[in-house]
């Protein structure tokens, strides 16, 4: 059966750590694909941007 695991973090290093932890738990041959996305939104009251780093791992269970 094909399944997905979604990840969503504010910092890219946190996303990387969480994904690596998950990938250690599955067989390497079951990995089908990884999708990655970054969204940036302006902070309304400050001159900064908020980033959202997300990824989806597609794998065979």
N, CA, C and O atoms as a MOPAC input file, in Angstrom:
PM7 MOZYME 1SCF
protein

 N      0.84200 1    -1.17000 1     0.00000 1
 C      0.00000 1     0.00000 1     0.00000 1
 C      0.89600 1     1.24500 1     0.00000 1
 O      1.89000 1     1.29700 1     0.72300 1
 N      0.54600 1     2.22800 1    -0.79900 1
 C      1.29400 1     3.48600 1    -0.86900 1
 C      0.73100 1     4.44300 1     0.17700 1
 O     -0.48200 1     4.61600 1     0.29300 1
 N      1.63800 1     5.06200 1     0.93500 1
 C      1.24400 1     6.01200 1     1.96500 1
 C      2.07400 1     7.27800 1     1.84100 1
 O      3.08600 1     7.30900 1     1.14000 1
 N      1.62800 1     8.33200 1     2.54000 1
 C      2.37500 1     9.58600 1     2.58100 1
 C      2.58300 1     9.99800 1     4.03200 1
 O      1.79900 1     9.65100 1     4.91600 1
 N      3.64900 1    10.73900 1     4.25000 1
 C      3.92900 1    11.34500 1     5.55100 1
 C      4.20400 1    12.81700 1     5.28900 1
 O      5.07700 1    13.15700 1     4.49100 1
 N      3.45400 1    13.69700 1     5.96600 1
 C      3.58200 1    15.13600 1     5.76900 1
 C      4.38400 1    15.76300 1     6.90500 1
 O      4.27300 1    15.35900 1     8.06200 1
 N      5.19200 1    16.75600 1     6.55200 1
 C      6.01800 1    17.47900 1     7.50700 1
 C      5.83700 1    18.97200 1     7.26400 1
 O      5.71900 1    19.40900 1     6.11900 1
 N      5.81700 1    19.75900 1     8.34700 1
 C      5.62200 1    21.20300 1     8.23400 1
 C      6.34600 1    21.87500 1     9.40300 1
 O      5.99900 1    21.64900 1    10.56200 1
 N      7.34300 1    22.69400 1     9.09800 1
 C      8.14200 1    23.35000 1    10.13500 1
 C      8.45500 1    24.78900 1     9.73700 1
 O      8.42800 1    25.14000 1     8.55700 1
 N      8.75100 1    25.61400 1    10.73800 1
 C      9.11400 1    27.01000 1    10.48700 1
 C     10.59000 1    27.16900 1    10.14400 1
 O     10.98200 1    28.17800 1     9.55800 1
 N     11.41100 1    26.18900 1    10.50000 1
 C     12.85000 1    26.26100 1    10.23800 1
 C     13.28300 1    25.04500 1     9.43200 1
 O     12.87700 1    23.92000 1     9.72400 1
 N     14.10200 1    25.27500 1     8.42300 1
 C     14.51000 1    24.18300 1     7.53200 1
 C     15.30200 1    23.09500 1     8.25400 1
 O     15.18600 1    21.91900 1     7.90700 1
 N     16.09300 1    23.46000 1     9.23800 1
 C     16.86600 1    22.45200 1     9.98700 1
 C     15.94400 1    21.53300 1    10.79200 1
 O     16.21600 1    20.33900 1    10.92000 1
 N     14.85300 1    22.08900 1    11.33400 1
 C     13.88500 1    21.26200 1    12.06300 1
 C     13.20100 1    20.28200 1    11.11800 1
 O     12.96400 1    19.12800 1    11.47400 1
 N     12.88900 1    20.74200 1     9.92200 1
 C     12.27800 1    19.86800 1     8.91400 1
 C     13.24500 1    18.75400 1     8.53400 1
 O     12.85200 1    17.59100 1     8.43900 1
 N     14.48200 1    19.10200 1     8.32200 1
 C     15.49800 1    18.11600 1     7.95700 1
 C     15.64400 1    17.03900 1     9.03400 1
 O     15.68400 1    15.84800 1     8.72500 1
 N     15.72300 1    17.45800 1    10.28700 1
 C     15.87200 1    16.49800 1    11.38700 1
 C     14.67500 1    15.55200 1    11.47300 1
 O     14.84400 1    14.34300 1    11.62800 1
 N     13.47200 1    16.10500 1    11.37300 1
 C     12.27100 1    15.27600 1    11.47900 1
 C     12.16300 1    14.29100 1    10.31700 1
 O     11.79200 1    13.13400 1    10.51200 1
 N     12.48500 1    14.74900 1     9.11700 1
 C     12.42600 1    13.85600 1     7.95700 1
 C     13.46800 1    12.74800 1     8.06600 1
 O     13.16800 1    11.58900 1     7.77600 1
 N     14.68200 1    13.08700 1     8.47800 1
 C     15.72800 1    12.07000 1     8.62700 1
 C     15.35500 1    11.03500 1     9.68100 1
 O     15.63500 1     9.84800 1     9.51400 1
 N     14.73100 1    11.47600 1    10.75400 1
 C     14.27900 1    10.55200 1    11.79900 1
 C     13.25100 1     9.57400 1    11.22500 1
 O     13.31400 1     8.37500 1    11.49500 1
 N     12.31000 1    10.08700 1    10.43800 1
 C     11.29700 1     9.22500 1     9.82500 1
 C     11.93100 1     8.26800 1     8.81400 1
 O     11.61000 1     7.08000 1     8.79300 1
 N     12.82700 1     8.78800 1     7.98000 1
 C     13.45000 1     7.95600 1     6.94200 1
 C     14.29100 1     6.82300 1     7.52500 1
 O     14.40600 1     5.76300 1     6.91100 1
 N     14.87100 1     7.03400 1     8.68800 1
 C     15.61700 1     5.95400 1     9.34200 1
 C     14.70700 1     4.78000 1     9.68900 1
 O     15.17400 1     3.64800 1     9.80600 1
 N     13.41600 1     5.04000 1     9.85400 1
 C     12.47000 1     4.00700 1    10.26500 1
 C     11.83300 1     3.22400 1     9.13600 1
 O     11.09400 1     2.27300 1     9.39100 1
 N     12.10100 1     3.60000 1     7.88300 1
 C     11.52600 1     2.84700 1     6.76400 1
 C     12.64800 1     2.22400 1     5.93800 1
 O     13.79000 1     2.68500 1     5.95900 1
 N     12.29800 1     1.17900 1     5.22100 1
 C     13.26600 1     0.50900 1     4.35700 1
 C     13.59300 1     1.41500 1     3.17300 1
 O     12.70000 1     2.03500 1     2.59700 1
 N     14.85400 1     1.48900 1     2.81800 1
 C     15.30700 1     2.36300 1     1.72600 1
 C     14.59900 1     2.06400 1     0.40900 1
 O     14.33600 1     2.97900 1    -0.37100 1
 N     14.29000 1     0.79800 1     0.15400 1
 C     13.65100 1     0.41700 1    -1.11300 1
 C     12.17000 1     0.79000 1    -1.15300 1
 O     11.56100 1     0.75400 1    -2.22200 1
 N     11.57900 1     1.14800 1    -0.00900 1
 C     10.16300 1     1.51000 1     0.00600 1
 C      9.93700 1     2.98700 1    -0.31400 1
 O      8.79900 1     3.39500 1    -0.54700 1
 N     10.99300 1     3.79100 1    -0.33000 1
 C     10.87300 1     5.21800 1    -0.63300 1
 C     10.56800 1     5.41000 1    -2.11300 1
 O     11.30600 1     4.93000 1    -2.97400 1
 N      9.46900 1     6.11800 1    -2.40500 1
 C      9.08100 1     6.36500 1    -3.79500 1
 C      9.43500 1     7.77800 1    -4.25400 1
 O      9.94000 1     7.96200 1    -5.36100 1
 N      9.17200 1     8.78300 1    -3.40200 1
 C      9.39500 1    10.16800 1    -3.82000 1
 C      9.36500 1    11.08300 1    -2.59900 1
 O      8.81200 1    10.73300 1    -1.55600 1
 N      9.96800 1    12.25700 1    -2.75000 1
 C      9.90300 1    13.31000 1    -1.73600 1
 C      9.56200 1    14.61200 1    -2.44800 1
 O     10.22000 1    14.98900 1    -3.41700 1
 N      8.54000 1    15.29100 1    -1.96800 1
 C      8.14300 1    16.59900 1    -2.48600 1
 C      8.47900 1    17.64600 1    -1.42700 1
 O      8.30100 1    17.40500 1    -0.23300 1
 N      8.96600 1    18.80800 1    -1.86700 1
 C      9.43400 1    19.84500 1    -0.95100 1
 C      8.86800 1    21.18700 1    -1.38500 1
 O      8.75100 1    21.46000 1    -2.58000 1
 N      8.51100 1    22.03700 1    -0.40300 1
 C      7.95100 1    23.33600 1    -0.72600 1
 C      8.35200 1    24.35500 1     0.34400 1
 O      8.48700 1    24.02400 1     1.52200 1
 N      8.53800 1    25.60000 1    -0.09800 1
 C      8.80300 1    26.70400 1     0.82300 1
 C      7.80900 1    27.80900 1     0.50900 1
 O      7.64300 1    28.19700 1    -0.64700 1
 N      7.14800 1    28.31500 1     1.54900 1
 C      6.23300 1    29.44000 1     1.39100 1
 C      6.72800 1    30.57300 1     2.28000 1
 O      7.14400 1    30.34300 1     3.41500 1
 N      6.68100 1    31.79400 1     1.76300 1
 C      7.08900 1    32.97200 1     2.53000 1
 C      5.92900 1    33.95600 1     2.57100 1
 O      5.32800 1    34.28100 1     1.54700 1
 N      5.62700 1    34.42400 1     3.78600 1
 C      4.53700 1    35.37300 1     3.97000 1
 C      5.04200 1    36.55400 1     4.78200 1
 O      5.77500 1    36.36000 1     5.75100 1
 N      4.67000 1    37.77400 1     4.41200 1
 C      5.13700 1    38.93100 1     5.18600 1
 C      4.46500 1    38.98400 1     6.56000 1
 O      3.27600 1    38.69600 1     6.70000 1
 N      5.24600 1    39.35400 1     7.55400 1
 C      4.72200 1    39.57200 1     8.90700 1
 C      4.03400 1    40.93100 1     8.88100 1
 O      4.63900 1    41.91100 1     8.44700 1
 N      2.79800 1    41.01200 1     9.32900 1
 C      2.02100 1    42.24500 1     9.19700 1
 C      2.58700 1    43.41700 1     9.98900 1
 O      2.63700 1    44.53500 1     9.47500 1
 N      3.01100 1    43.18900 1    11.21500 1
 C      3.43300 1    44.29400 1    12.06600 1
 C      4.93900 1    44.52500 1    12.06300 1
 O      5.41100 1    45.52200 1    12.61000 1
 N      5.69000 1    43.62800 1    11.46200 1
 C      7.14300 1    43.76800 1    11.43000 1
 C      7.62700 1    43.70500 1     9.98800 1
 O      6.87100 1    43.35200 1     9.08300 1
 N      8.87700 1    44.04500 1     9.78800 1
 C      9.43600 1    44.02000 1     8.43900 1
 C     10.13800 1    42.69900 1     8.15500 1
 O     11.15100 1    42.67200 1     7.45700 1
 N      9.61200 1    41.61500 1     8.68700 1
 C     10.18800 1    40.29600 1     8.48000 1
 C      9.21600 1    39.42400 1     7.70100 1
 O      8.05200 1    39.77400 1     7.50700 1
 N      9.72100 1    38.29100 1     7.26400 1
 C      8.87100 1    37.32200 1     6.59500 1
 C      8.78600 1    36.06600 1     7.43900 1
 O      9.73100 1    35.70400 1     8.14000 1
 N      7.64400 1    35.41000 1     7.36200 1
 C      7.45600 1    34.12000 1     8.01300 1
 C      7.63900 1    33.05400 1     6.94600 1
 O      7.04300 1    33.13400 1     5.87100 1
 N      8.45500 1    32.06300 1     7.23900 1
 C      8.69300 1    30.98100 1     6.28900 1
 C      8.02600 1    29.70600 1     6.77700 1
 O      7.96400 1    29.43800 1     7.97700 1
 N      7.53700 1    28.93900 1     5.84000 1
 C      6.96000 1    27.63500 1     6.13400 1
 C      7.63700 1    26.62100 1     5.21300 1
 O      7.50100 1    26.69600 1     3.99200 1
 N      8.35600 1    25.68600 1     5.79500 1
 C      9.04600 1    24.63800 1     5.04300 1
 C      8.23500 1    23.36100 1     5.19000 1
 O      7.98200 1    22.90800 1     6.30600 1
 N      7.82900 1    22.78300 1     4.07200 1
 C      7.01800 1    21.57000 1     4.14300 1
 C      7.53300 1    20.53300 1     3.15900 1
 O      8.17000 1    20.84900 1     2.15400 1
 N      7.23400 1    19.28900 1     3.48600 1
 C      7.65700 1    18.18100 1     2.63600 1
 C      6.66100 1    17.04000 1     2.77100 1
 O      5.95600 1    16.91400 1     3.77200 1
 N      6.62600 1    16.22000 1     1.73900 1
 C      5.79600 1    15.02600 1     1.74400 1
 C      6.65700 1    13.86200 1     1.27600 1
 O      7.26500 1    13.91300 1     0.20700 1
 N      6.70100 1    12.82000 1     2.08800 1
 C      7.41500 1    11.60100 1     1.72200 1
 C      6.38300 1    10.58100 1     1.26400 1
 O      5.42800 1    10.28400 1     1.98100 1
 N      6.58200 1    10.05100 1     0.06900 1
 C      5.69700 1     9.03100 1    -0.48500 1
 C      6.45500 1     7.70800 1    -0.43600 1
 O      7.57100 1     7.59900 1    -0.94300 1
 N      5.83200 1     6.70400 1     0.18300 1
 C      6.53100 1     5.43700 1     0.38900 1
 C      5.55600 1     4.25800 1     0.36400 1
 O      4.34500 1     4.42700 1     0.50700 1
 N      6.11400 1     3.06800 1     0.18100 1
 C      5.32600 1     1.83600 1     0.24500 1
 C      5.37500 1     1.30900 1     1.66500 1
 O      6.44800 1     1.16600 1     2.25000 1
 N      4.20000 1     1.02000 1     2.21500 1
 C      4.13500 1     0.49600 1     3.59000 1
 C      4.18200 1    -1.01800 1     3.57500 1
 O      4.13900 1    -1.64900 1     4.63100 1

